[in-house]
Each structure stands twice: as structure tokens, then as C-alpha cells.
Amino acid sequence: MPSGDPATADPAHDASRPVRVLIAADGEPVDGAALEAAWPGWADGIALVIAADGGARLAERLVRSIGAGRQAIDLIVGDGDSLGEEQLARYEAAGIPVERSPASKDESDTELAVRAALARGATDLVIVGAVGGRLDHTVANLGLLAAPALAGRSCVILDAATRVTLLSGPAERDFTGRAGDIVSLLPLGDGVTGVTTTGLAYPLHDEPLPFGPARGLSNVRTAELAGVALRTGRLLVVETPATLPA
């Protein structure tokens, strides 16, 4: 990830204006109606749509879900191995910019899409298609949430069964959903300290969650608003809608 301020890469970027970017990765496909049923308003305010290689197929299906008369993907990035030359040429002929990378590279295509979003001033990233499919890709995509370049920006990974957010302490955040939603708190690294929750059936009061034990798994939202605070460490907040089986 770039270490400087990615917004400076776009001279037209207005730092005072929030920029919400949808990134479509090449994992398990999902349709816009399913996302809206699980996470109402998930696509509100999307300004740019960036596809990570084969995620272009998903992006095509989702692009009309975000409204504003949008008809096209704004950018495709990656090495193109999932799309192939013929399909890449079709996108380019349609006027969609393609930023190609070598097949031998350190970054995943999804990471390149995140970098492209930040270079265009993204302040709020919504990543779909990042879970399911190959387990190693899913784990790597979850790890992207901890990228230093995302500090101070909102980033969420979505599918129809899951919403994943990373909190880095000290942090405090409210999460809106439905009573009965499953909310799992999963520590990363050496674990987290000072975890306090509100609006969950099994509360925590300034307590540690070490990495390994599953104490934070499968809590339950008791009201539309739940709160999570922590003092140190990194904590994945994984939400599952109440409409799905636990």
C-alpha cells in the first residue's frame, strides 16, 4: 500500500468532498437485490465503481443497483488472467479504462483495486465479491482491512450474509442493523484489550479478547443500534443478518 496520502495522486480530487467507491472482487457473486435486503442502503452515494480483474463480471451485474443512471464500470485493474484478452478488449472497446499489471506481482488484484480507489480520493470503500471462493483469497482480502493506507477511512466488506468491519484501537463505533442479528467480535494479532459493548445480548465491560479463544463469537444484537469500543488492538466486527440462520 502507498505510504503517502493517496488522494494527492489525483490532482482533481477535492479533499473536503467524501468519495464513496464500490470495489468488485472476483469471489463469490452476489446480486444487488440480495445486498439491499441484507444491508439496506448499501449502495447509497457510490461515486465510482472499480473492478478487480474478474470482478468486472460482478460489477456489471451490480452497476445498475447503485442508481444515478449509472450504466458502466469506471475502471478495471489487475493482471487480466481471470478475464482473458478477448473480454478485456471488449471492455476497452466500450470505453472502460483498464489498468493492467504484470501477472508476477506482490499485490492481489483486489489490493490493486483498493490502491486505485485511494489514488482517486476514496474516503469510504465498499468491497463486494471478496469472500467465498478460495479461502486464501478470502483471508487475504480480510487482511486488506488492516492496510495502513486505509487508516482514517471507512472500509467494509459485504456479501448477502456478512458485513465485516475492522476496528483499530483506540476506537469506538456504532453499528446499525436489526434486533437478532449475529455480531461476532474476532481479535487479530495479539488480541485486543478494553472491549466494551452496548446493545448486545452478552455484554463486555472493559475486557480483553485474546486471539484464539472464541469468546466473541455469535453475540446477538438486542436493538437496532449496537456499540463496540476497544482500547488497543485490532478487532474484526462480523455481522450476519437476523434473516439468515445462525
Stockholm file with secondary structure:
# STOCKHOLM 1.0

chainA/1-246         MPSGDPATADPAHDASRPVRVLIAADGEPVDGAALEAAWPGWADGIALVIAADGGARLAERLVRSIGAGRQAIDLIVGDGDSLGEEQLARYEAAGIPVERSPASKDESDTELAVRAALARGATDLVIVGAVGGRLDHTVANLGLLAAPALAGRSCVILDAATRVTLLSGPAERDFTGRAGDIVSLLPLGDGVTGVTTTGLAYPLHDEPLPFGPARGLSNVRTAELAGVALRTGRLLVVETPATLPA
#=GR chainA/1-246 SS CCSSCGGGGCTTCCTTSCCEEEEECSSSCCCHHHHHHHSTTTTTTEEEEEEETTHHHHHHHHGGGGCTTCCSCSEEEECCTTTCHHHHHHHHHTTCCEEECCSSCSSCHHHHHHHHHHHTTCSEEEEESCSSSCHHHHHHHHHHTTCGGGTTSEEEEEETTEEEEEEESSEEEEEECCTTCEEEEEEEEEEEEEEEEESBSSCCSSEEECSSSCTTTTEEBCSSEEEEEESEEEEEEEEECTTSCC
#=GC SS_cons         CCSSCGGGGCTTCCTTSCCEEEEECSSSCCCHHHHHHHSTTTTTTEEEEEEETTHHHHHHHHGGGGCTTCCSCSEEEECCTTTCHHHHHHHHHTTCCEEECCSSCSSCHHHHHHHHHHHTTCSEEEEESCSSSCHHHHHHHHHHTTCGGGTTSEEEEEETTEEEEEEESSEEEEEECCTTCEEEEEEEEEEEEEEEEESBSSCCSSEEECSSSCTTTTEEBCSSEEEEEESEEEEEEEEECTTSCC
//
